[in-house]
């Protein structure tokens, strides 16, 4: 399977996940509105997600996938199976302990993440209860990350990319079915989301198991202390644990930034956490469809190229990934900056979601959009280091980006409030990506192919034309007034998106850019 075909498969399945996720969020804000209780849910859900991103999909995947790919290249499937068994054993024991600590320590976690919720005591208490209900979600999702890393190494990209849809479907079901049932029982309806989260975690893990069995990589867990000891004595397992420490620190830096921003937002106007969450949900479309898809596909391929010492192929894959990022992220960034209000109005302006909420989410979305290129490029550049089992350099760069982000918060939040938090993250991501790129260039690991100057000029010119068109559409159409004509608003939005695509890619074609070069790689 070519890189483009693999990335397209992951991207399309990720799109399905994000569409169902958007439907979930639209239902949630229309049913529950924006309030201190919705802030409480987002805080409670963010806690296990934070640990998942740091531990499961973050440090663990970054250390595990390169070692597994290298192990398979040198020792074959039999050697890889032994490693999978040993790593699964250590991971499961660790997750059991972590989940127990998380449930017991929920009050401390909520205070650390969002002490500002104490402005509304019943919301603060609700956040603690929901954290306890949902914290075991990290256990299921870390095992899902393990399964996804194995399947991606075997170039089975579809199942891991499709599994997040299950979480969104269970959350939708919890809003439609469980919330009214809870209300009849006298239970706060927002608690229904906890049921959806836990059921979604279980189903995602169950969805991966048949695919693992099919490739002969279903883990065999060592349930005794002797099995745990044998797993820890495996040199490859120790290598993963050794690599995880700097990776853990590096990923934690990004999540610490998110934690700080959530803490700050909890002290701003009620609803600030929810506004940022809605903007973040829209940002997940381009970041996941572009960055995550490319990262998932490139990581095992880059690791295999490094293991076989094929430097030309390694550099060529990075170049292809970065060109695709520039091709698609630049116009998306322009759209988020000048077309944020129509997007938010069309997607969220229903039910209890007010016109004032549209404006607040649009401000945050524009802030995030300023750094979209960096947010997506990181997903391509960081695997360039992880594939070489270099976890320390991205960690150091992430620390620098964290410091810059918080300095920007000091300057921007008093002026722009919650939108300043989003803008700081966007600008910090640009710094992070720039430093990662500079490091790869300086070490000679990445050697840009000829033609970058002409390519960049073509993309920027086409994006500028797109920006003019979308600016006209933003200020000349009654997006908020169309709240009584929802189907008309949706239809106009669909037409404008189609026209934007034709305009952008048509301008590129006229400028002489041949898109087939991306398909052939």
C-alpha positions, 0 to 999 in steps of 0.5 A: 500500500502506497503512503498516499493510499494508506494516509487517505484510508486513515484520513477518511476513517478519521473524517467519519470519526470527526463527523460523528464527534461533531454530531455528538457535540452539536447534540450535547450543546443543543441539549445541555447548553453551555453552563458550569455543569458542561464545564464540569463534564469537559474537565472530568473527561479531559482528565482521563484523556490527558493521561491517555494522551500522555501515557497511552497514545503519547509516550508509550506509542512513541517508544513502542512502535519504533522498537516493534518495527525494528524488532520485526525487521530484524527478528521476524514475526516470532520475535515481535510476538514475544515483545508484544506479549511482554509489553502487554503484560507490563502495560496491563499491570501498570494500568490497573495500578494507575486506574486505582490511583486515579479513582481515589485521587479524583478530588486532587486531580479536579482541583489541579486541573480546574480549581476555578470550578469552585466558583460553582460548588455543585459543578465542582462536586459533579466534576469529581464524581464524573472523574471517578466514573470515567477515569478507568477509560484510560485503561481501555484506551491505553490498550487500544493504543497498544493494539493500534500500534501493532496493527499500524506496524503490520500496515493494518490502518483501517481498524485503529482509525475506525474505532473512535467512531464507536465512542462517538456513537455511544455518547450520542446514544447516551444523550438520546436514550440515557439522559432522558432516563436519568432525568426521570430518575432524578439524576442530573442528565449530564451524568449520562455522558459518563455511561457513554464514555465507559461503554465507548472505551470497552467497545473500542478495545473489543473492536481491535481484538479480532484484527489482532487475532487475524495477524497472530498478534493477540497478546498473551498476558502474564497474569502472575508476578513471575510473568511480570518479572519475565516481561521486565527482564526482556531487553526490548521491553527495557528499551521501551521503558528507557525510551518512555521516560524522555518521551513521557516528559516530552508529551507531558509538556504539551499536556501540562500546557493544556492543563494550565490553559484549562486551569486559567479558563476555569477562572474566566467567565463561566462557559470558557472551558466549553467555548474552548472545547467546541473550538478544539472539536472543530480544530480536530478535523484538520489536525486529525485528518492531516496530522494524525493520519500522516503520523500514524502512517509515517511512524512505522515506515520511518522506523523501518527505513532507519532500521534498514539504514535507508536514509534516502527513503527516510528523507523522501518520506519526510519531504512528502509528508511536509509538502502534503502538510503545507498543501492542505494546512495553509488553506485550512488555516486561512479558512479558520481565520476568516471564516470561523463565525459562519462555520461555528454558526452552521455547526453549533447554533442550535437549541440552547447554544446562543448567538453570543456563544457563536462569537466566543467559539469563533474567537477561539477557533481563529486563535487555534487556526493561526497555528494550524500549520505548526500543530499539523507539522509536529505530527510529521516532524516528531516521528522523524525523531522517534523513528531514530529512538531519539526522544530527548530532542523533541522533549527539550523542544517541547519544554521551550514551546511550553515556556513560550506558550505561557509567556504568551498567555501572560500577554494575551489572556488579559486582552483576549480572555479565552481566545488568548489561550487558543492563540498562545497554543497556536503560536507555541505550536509554530515555534515547536514545529520550527525547532523540530524542522531546524533540528532535522535539517541541522543533523542532515536527517532531512534533505529537502527535495528541489522545488520548495520555493516554487511550491510554497509560492503556488500554495500561498497564492492560491490560499490568498485567493481562497481567503478573499472569497471566504472573507466576502462570504463571511461579511455578506451572508446572514449566518446568525439570522439564518438560525430560523432557516437551518437547512438553507444555512447548511446548504449554503455552507456545503455549496461554499465548501465545494466552491472553495475546494474547486477555487483552491485546487483550480488555482493550483492547477493554473499555477502549474502544480501537479497534484499527481506527485503526491498520489504516486509516493 
